[in-house]
C-alpha cells in the first residue's frame, strides 16, 4: 500500500545565491518594463499568475531573464521582501 503524505508539511528551501539572482533579475525586469512605459507591477503579477512570458517585454532581455527563474523562486523572494517591510 503506497504511503499517503498529504498530511505532511513539505519543507522548501532556496539557496542564498538563488535569492540574490532572483532579486537581481526582478530589478532588471522591473526597470525594463518601466523604460518601455508598462506598469511593472501589473505585468509581473500577470506573469506570476499565468506563467505567460508575453507579459514581460523582450526589451533589455527581460523576457529571457525572467524565464531563467522558476515562478516559485520569484514568489518566495517577493513574500520575504514584503514581510521584512512590516
N, CA, C and O atoms as a GROMACS GRO file, in nm:
protein
  344
    1UNK      N    1   0.085  -0.118   0.000
    1UNK     CA    2   0.000   0.000   0.000
    1UNK      C    3   0.090   0.125   0.000
    1UNK      O    4   0.177   0.137   0.086
    2UNK      N    5   0.071   0.219  -0.096
    2UNK     CA    6   0.153   0.340  -0.100
    2UNK      C    7   0.123   0.428   0.021
    2UNK      O    8   0.009   0.438   0.067
    3UNK      N    9   0.228   0.492   0.072
    3UNK     CA   10   0.207   0.580   0.186
    3UNK      C   11   0.149   0.713   0.139
    3UNK      O   12   0.181   0.762   0.031
    4UNK      N   13   0.064   0.769   0.222
    4UNK     CA   14  -0.002   0.895   0.190
    4UNK      C   15   0.068   1.008   0.265
    4UNK      O   16   0.068   1.010   0.388
    5UNK      N   17   0.128   1.101   0.191
    5UNK     CA   18   0.199   1.212   0.252
    5UNK      C   19   0.116   1.340   0.252
    5UNK      O   20   0.170   1.448   0.279
    6UNK      N   21  -0.012   1.331   0.223
    6UNK     CA   22  -0.094   1.452   0.212
    6UNK      C   23  -0.108   1.525   0.344
    6UNK      O   24  -0.142   1.644   0.345
    7UNK      N   25  -0.084   1.458   0.457
    7UNK     CA   26  -0.094   1.525   0.586
    7UNK      C   27   0.040   1.575   0.637
    7UNK      O   28   0.049   1.626   0.749
    8UNK      N   29   0.145   1.562   0.558
    8UNK     CA   30   0.279   1.605   0.596
    8UNK      C   31   0.307   1.745   0.543
    8UNK      O   32   0.258   1.783   0.436
    9UNK      N   33   0.384   1.823   0.616
    9UNK     CA   34   0.426   1.955   0.571
    9UNK      C   35   0.559   1.941   0.498
    9UNK      O   36   0.654   1.884   0.551
   10UNK      N   37   0.564   1.992   0.377
   10UNK     CA   38   0.685   1.986   0.297
   10UNK      C   39   0.773   2.106   0.329
   10UNK      O   40   0.722   2.216   0.352
   11UNK      N   41   0.903   2.087   0.330
   11UNK     CA   42   0.999   2.195   0.351
   11UNK      C   43   1.049   2.241   0.214
   11UNK      O   44   1.079   2.159   0.127
   12UNK      N   45   1.059   2.372   0.197
   12UNK     CA   46   1.109   2.429   0.073
   12UNK      C   47   1.218   2.528   0.109
   12UNK      O   48   1.194   2.621   0.186
   13UNK      N   49   1.338   2.509   0.054
   13UNK     CA   50   1.450   2.599   0.082
   13UNK      C   51   1.511   2.645  -0.048
   13UNK      O   52   1.523   2.570  -0.145
   14UNK      N   53   1.550   2.771  -0.048
   14UNK     CA   54   1.620   2.830  -0.162
   14UNK      C   55   1.756   2.875  -0.113
   14UNK      O   56   1.767   2.937  -0.007
   15UNK      N   57   1.859   2.846  -0.190
   15UNK     CA   58   1.995   2.883  -0.153
   15UNK      C   59   2.013   3.035  -0.164
   15UNK      O   60   1.945   3.100  -0.242
   16UNK      N   61   2.105   3.090  -0.086
   16UNK     CA   62   2.128   3.234  -0.081
   16UNK      C   63   2.164   3.291  -0.219
   16UNK      O   64   2.118   3.399  -0.254
   17UNK      N   65   2.245   3.220  -0.296
   17UNK     CA   66   2.283   3.272  -0.428
   17UNK      C   67   2.164   3.274  -0.523
   17UNK      O   68   2.157   3.359  -0.612
   18UNK      N   69   2.069   3.182  -0.505
   18UNK     CA   70   1.948   3.184  -0.588
   18UNK      C   71   1.861   3.304  -0.552
   18UNK      O   72   1.798   3.363  -0.640
   19UNK      N   73   1.857   3.340  -0.424
   19UNK     CA   74   1.780   3.456  -0.381
   19UNK      C   75   1.837   3.583  -0.441
   19UNK      O   76   1.763   3.667  -0.491
   20UNK      N   77   1.969   3.598  -0.436
   20UNK     CA   78   2.033   3.716  -0.495
   20UNK      C   79   2.006   3.721  -0.644
   20UNK      O   80   1.977   3.828  -0.698
   21UNK      N   81   2.016   3.609  -0.712
   21UNK     CA   82   1.989   3.604  -0.855
   21UNK      C   83   1.845   3.644  -0.883
   21UNK      O   84   1.820   3.723  -0.975
   22UNK      N   85   1.751   3.593  -0.806
   22UNK     CA   86   1.610   3.627  -0.825
   22UNK      C   87   1.588   3.776  -0.804
   22UNK      O   88   1.517   3.841  -0.882
   23UNK      N   89   1.648   3.830  -0.700
   23UNK     CA   90   1.633   3.974  -0.670
   23UNK      C   91   1.690   4.058  -0.783
   23UNK      O   92   1.627   4.154  -0.827
   24UNK      N   93   1.809   4.022  -0.830
   24UNK     CA   94   1.873   4.097  -0.938
   24UNK      C   95   1.789   4.092  -1.066
   24UNK      O   96   1.770   4.194  -1.132
   25UNK      N   97   1.740   3.975  -1.099
   25UNK     CA   98   1.657   3.961  -1.219
   25UNK      C   99   1.528   4.040  -1.206
   25UNK      O  100   1.487   4.106  -1.302
   26UNK      N  101   1.464   4.035  -1.091
   26UNK     CA  102   1.340   4.112  -1.071
   26UNK      C  103   1.366   4.262  -1.092
   26UNK      O  104   1.286   4.330  -1.155
   27UNK      N  105   1.476   4.312  -1.039
   27UNK     CA  106   1.509   4.454  -1.057
   27UNK      C  107   1.534   4.486  -1.204
   27UNK      O  108   1.487   4.589  -1.253
   28UNK      N  109   1.606   4.401  -1.274
   28UNK     CA  110   1.633   4.427  -1.416
   28UNK      C  111   1.505   4.424  -1.498
   28UNK      O  112   1.485   4.510  -1.585
   29UNK      N  113   1.419   4.327  -1.472
   29UNK     CA  114   1.293   4.316  -1.545
   29UNK      C  115   1.204   4.437  -1.514
   29UNK      O  116   1.143   4.495  -1.603
   30UNK      N  117   1.196   4.472  -1.387
   30UNK     CA  118   1.118   4.589  -1.345
   30UNK      C  119   1.164   4.713  -1.421
   30UNK      O  120   1.082   4.787  -1.476
   31UNK      N  121   1.295   4.736  -1.425
   31UNK     CA  122   1.349   4.853  -1.494
   31UNK      C  123   1.319   4.850  -1.643
   31UNK      O  124   1.286   4.954  -1.701
   32UNK      N  125   1.329   4.735  -1.707
   32UNK     CA  126   1.298   4.724  -1.849
   32UNK      C  127   1.152   4.756  -1.876
   32UNK      O  128   1.119   4.824  -1.972
   33UNK      N  129   1.064   4.705  -1.790
   33UNK     CA  130   0.921   4.733  -1.806
   33UNK      C  131   0.892   4.882  -1.789
   33UNK      O  132   0.814   4.940  -1.864
   34UNK      N  133   0.956   4.945  -1.690
   34UNK     CA  134   0.939   5.089  -1.668
   34UNK      C  135   0.987   5.168  -1.789
   34UNK      O  136   0.918   5.259  -1.836
   35UNK      N  137   1.104   5.133  -1.840
   35UNK     CA  138   1.161   5.205  -1.954
   35UNK      C  139   1.072   5.196  -2.077
   35UNK      O  140   1.068   5.289  -2.157
   36UNK      N  141   1.001   5.086  -2.092
   36UNK     CA  142   0.912   5.070  -2.208
   36UNK      C  143   0.773   5.129  -2.183
   36UNK      O  144   0.688   5.127  -2.272
   37UNK      N  145   0.750   5.183  -2.063
   37UNK     CA  146   0.624   5.250  -2.034
   37UNK      C  147   0.514   5.160  -1.980
   37UNK      O  148   0.398   5.202  -1.973
   38UNK      N  149   0.548   5.039  -1.942
   38UNK     CA  150   0.450   4.948  -1.884
   38UNK      C  151   0.440   4.971  -1.734
   38UNK      O  152   0.531   5.027  -1.673
   39UNK      N  153   0.330   4.926  -1.674
   39UNK     CA  154   0.318   4.922  -1.530
   39UNK      C  155   0.383   4.791  -1.486
   39UNK      O  156   0.324   4.685  -1.503
   40UNK      N  157   0.503   4.798  -1.429
   40UNK     CA  158   0.576   4.674  -1.400
   40UNK      C  159   0.507   4.584  -1.299
   40UNK      O  160   0.517   4.461  -1.309
   41UNK      N  161   0.436   4.641  -1.204
   41UNK     CA  162   0.367   4.558  -1.105
   41UNK      C  163   0.258   4.476  -1.173
   41UNK      O  164   0.249   4.355  -1.152
   42UNK      N  165   0.177   4.541  -1.255
   42UNK     CA  166   0.070   4.469  -1.326
   42UNK      C  167   0.126   4.360  -1.416
   42UNK      O  168   0.074   4.249  -1.422
   43UNK      N  169   0.233   4.393  -1.487
   43UNK     CA  170   0.292   4.296  -1.579
   43UNK      C  171   0.351   4.177  -1.506
   43UNK      O  172   0.333   4.062  -1.547
   44UNK      N  173   0.422   4.204  -1.396
   44UNK     CA  174   0.482   4.094  -1.319
   44UNK      C  175   0.374   4.006  -1.254
   44UNK      O  176   0.388   3.884  -1.250
   45UNK      N  177   0.268   4.068  -1.204
   45UNK     CA  178   0.159   3.989  -1.147
   45UNK      C  179   0.095   3.901  -1.255
   45UNK      O  180   0.068   3.784  -1.231
   46UNK      N  181   0.073   3.958  -1.372
   46UNK     CA  182   0.018   3.879  -1.482
   46UNK      C  183   0.106   3.760  -1.515
   46UNK      O  184   0.056   3.650  -1.537
   47UNK      N  185   0.236   3.783  -1.519
   47UNK     CA  186   0.329   3.674  -1.547
   47UNK      C  187   0.327   3.569  -1.436
   47UNK      O  188   0.320   3.449  -1.464
   48UNK      N  189   0.332   3.613  -1.311
   48UNK     CA  190   0.336   3.519  -1.199
   48UNK      C  191   0.209   3.435  -1.190
   48UNK      O  192   0.215   3.317  -1.156
   49UNK      N  193   0.095   3.496  -1.220
   49UNK     CA  194  -0.031   3.422  -1.213
   49UNK      C  195  -0.049   3.326  -1.329
   49UNK      O  196  -0.099   3.215  -1.312
   50UNK      N  197  -0.009   3.368  -1.447
   50UNK     CA  198  -0.037   3.289  -1.567
   50UNK      C  199   0.080   3.203  -1.614
   50UNK      O  200   0.061   3.098  -1.674
   51UNK      N  201   0.202   3.249  -1.586
   51UNK     CA  202   0.319   3.181  -1.640
   51UNK      C  203   0.347   3.219  -1.785
   51UNK      O  204   0.438   3.164  -1.847
   52UNK      N  205   0.269   3.311  -1.839
   52UNK     CA  206   0.284   3.351  -1.978
   52UNK      C  207   0.391   3.459  -1.990
   52UNK      O  208   0.372   3.570  -1.941
   53UNK      N  209   0.504   3.429  -2.055
   53UNK     CA  210   0.612   3.527  -2.066
   53UNK      C  211   0.577   3.647  -2.153
   53UNK      O  212   0.653   3.744  -2.157
   54UNK      N  213   0.464   3.644  -2.224
   54UNK     CA  214   0.424   3.758  -2.306
   54UNK      C  215   0.393   3.881  -2.220
   54UNK      O  216   0.388   3.993  -2.272
   55UNK      N  217   0.373   3.863  -2.090
   55UNK     CA  218   0.352   3.977  -2.002
   55UNK      C  219   0.480   4.058  -1.981
   55UNK      O  220   0.475   4.172  -1.935
   56UNK      N  221   0.593   3.999  -2.014
   56UNK     CA  222   0.723   4.063  -1.991
   56UNK      C  223   0.782   4.104  -2.126
   56UNK      O  224   0.788   4.025  -2.220
   57UNK      N  225   0.825   4.228  -2.133
   57UNK     CA  226   0.884   4.280  -2.256
   57UNK      C  227   1.014   4.206  -2.290
   57UNK      O  228   1.085   4.158  -2.201
   58UNK      N  229   1.044   4.200  -2.417
   58UNK     CA  230   1.172   4.142  -2.457
   58UNK      C  231   1.283   4.248  -2.452
   58UNK      O  232   1.401   4.217  -2.464
   59UNK      N  233   1.242   4.374  -2.433
   59UNK     CA  234   1.338   4.485  -2.423
   59UNK      C  235   1.436   4.459  -2.308
   59UNK      O  236   1.395   4.417  -2.200
   60UNK      N  237   1.562   4.483  -2.332
   60UNK     CA  238   1.664   4.463  -2.230
   60UNK      C  239   1.683   4.318  -2.190
   60UNK      O  240   1.735   4.289  -2.082
   61UNK      N  241   1.639   4.228  -2.276
   61UNK     CA  242   1.650   4.084  -2.250
   61UNK      C  243   1.566   4.039  -2.129
   61UNK      O  244   1.591   3.933  -2.072
   62UNK      N  245   1.468   4.121  -2.091
   62UNK     CA  246   1.389   4.095  -1.970
   62UNK      C  247   1.314   3.962  -1.977
   62UNK      O  248   1.310   3.889  -1.878
   63UNK      N  249   1.257   3.931  -2.091
   63UNK     CA  250   1.180   3.806  -2.102
   63UNK      C  251   1.269   3.684  -2.084
   63UNK      O  252   1.231   3.588  -2.016
   64UNK      N  253   1.387   3.687  -2.144
   64UNK     CA  254   1.480   3.574  -2.126
   64UNK      C  255   1.530   3.565  -1.983
   64UNK      O  256   1.547   3.456  -1.929
   65UNK      N  257   1.553   3.680  -1.921
   65UNK     CA  258   1.599   3.680  -1.782
   65UNK      C  259   1.495   3.619  -1.689
   65UNK      O  260   1.528   3.534  -1.606
   66UNK      N  261   1.370   3.662  -1.701
   66UNK     CA  262   1.267   3.615  -1.609
   66UNK      C  263   1.243   3.466  -1.625
   66UNK      O  264   1.205   3.398  -1.529
   67UNK      N  265   1.265   3.415  -1.744
   67UNK     CA  266   1.243   3.272  -1.769
   67UNK      C  267   1.356   3.186  -1.714
   67UNK      O  268   1.346   3.063  -1.716
   68UNK      N  269   1.464   3.248  -1.667
   68UNK     CA  270   1.573   3.173  -1.604
   68UNK      C  271   1.534   3.125  -1.465
   68UNK      O  272   1.597   3.036  -1.409
   69UNK      N  273   1.428   3.184  -1.410
   69UNK     CA  274   1.386   3.152  -1.274
   69UNK      C  275   1.253   3.079  -1.273
   69UNK      O  276   1.169   3.100  -1.361
   70UNK      N  277   1.236   2.996  -1.176
   70UNK     CA  278   1.107   2.934  -1.153
   70UNK      C  279   1.016   3.037  -1.087
   70UNK      O  280   1.063   3.120  -1.008
   71UNK      N  281   0.889   3.032  -1.118
   71UNK     CA  282   0.798   3.130  -1.057
   71UNK      C  283   0.794   3.117  -0.906
   71UNK      O  284   0.774   3.216  -0.837
   72UNK      N  285   0.812   2.996  -0.852
   72UNK     CA  286   0.812   2.981  -0.706
   72UNK      C  287   0.931   3.054  -0.644
   72UNK      O  288   0.920   3.105  -0.532
   73UNK      N  289   1.045   3.061  -0.713
   73UNK     CA  290   1.159   3.137  -0.663
   73UNK      C  291   1.125   3.286  -0.654
   73UNK      O  292   1.156   3.353  -0.555
   74UNK      N  293   1.060   3.334  -0.758
   74UNK     CA  294   1.021   3.475  -0.760
   74UNK      C  295   0.919   3.505  -0.650
   74UNK      O  296   0.930   3.606  -0.580
   75UNK      N  297   0.821   3.419  -0.636
   75UNK     CA  298   0.720   3.440  -0.533
   75UNK      C  299   0.782   3.438  -0.394
   75UNK      O  300   0.745   3.520  -0.309
   76UNK      N  301   0.874   3.348  -0.370
   76UNK     CA  302   0.939   3.343  -0.240
   76UNK      C  303   1.013   3.474  -0.211
   76UNK      O  304   1.002   3.528  -0.101
   77UNK      N  305   1.086   3.523  -0.307
   77UNK     CA  306   1.160   3.648  -0.289
   77UNK      C  307   1.064   3.764  -0.261
   77UNK      O  308   1.091   3.847  -0.175
   78UNK      N  309   0.954   3.769  -0.331
   78UNK     CA  310   0.856   3.876  -0.311
   78UNK      C  311   0.791   3.869  -0.173
   78UNK      O  312   0.776   3.972  -0.106
   79UNK      N  313   0.754   3.751  -0.130
   79UNK     CA  314   0.692   3.735   0.002
   79UNK      C  315   0.790   3.773   0.112
   79UNK      O  316   0.754   3.845   0.205
   80UNK      N  317   0.914   3.726   0.101
   80UNK     CA  318   1.014   3.760   0.202
   80UNK      C  319   1.037   3.910   0.209
   80UNK      O  320   1.045   3.967   0.318
   81UNK      N  321   1.047   3.972   0.095
   81UNK     CA  322   1.071   4.116   0.091
   81UNK      C  323   0.953   4.191   0.152
   81UNK      O  324   0.973   4.286   0.228
   82UNK      N  325   0.834   4.151   0.120
   82UNK     CA  326   0.713   4.215   0.172
   82UNK      C  327   0.706   4.203   0.324
   82UNK      O  328   0.678   4.301   0.392
   83UNK      N  329   0.730   4.085   0.376
   83UNK     CA  330   0.719   4.063   0.519
   83UNK      C  331   0.829   4.133   0.598
   83UNK      O  332   0.807   4.168   0.714
   84UNK      N  333   0.944   4.153   0.540
   84UNK     CA  334   1.053   4.226   0.606
   84UNK      C  335   1.019   4.373   0.624
   84UNK      O  336   1.072   4.438   0.714
   85UNK      N  337   0.932   4.427   0.538
   85UNK     CA  338   0.900   4.569   0.543
   85UNK      C  339   0.795   4.603   0.648
   85UNK      O  340   0.773   4.721   0.676
   86UNK      N  341   0.730   4.505   0.706
   86UNK     CA  342   0.624   4.533   0.803
   86UNK      C  343   0.679   4.580   0.934
   86UNK      O  344   0.603   4.608   1.026
   0.00000   0.00000   0.00000
